[in-house]
């Protein structure tokens, strides 16, 4: 459903259009929050200031996390009472996020402790 809304507004579902929708649709048109964005080449930093308390921060944090998960963008969130700060880690086309042969912790299978009982 979320992808359809972004596609309706901007004709393509990508990070650039998601950031644009936070700024133009949610912030400017709907007045849900004040939006600030910066990009230093290594990561994007987005600040959503809403002034509606900690429950609104939790809501916006989960919203940002779920939308960016659809794009497979790693995000680090910091919630405060009146705002959230999202640090987005984006892989550039010519860059590798993992070294050859190294498996990130998120992709490793969970460790299952062997049972002390022997199955015959």
ABEGO torsion letter per residue (X at the ends): XAAAAAAAAAGBBBAAAAAAAAAAAAAAAAGABBBBBBBAGABBBBBBBAGAEAAAAAAAAAAAAAAAAAAGBBBBBBBBAABBBBBBBBBBAABBABBBGBBBAAABBBBBBBBABBBX
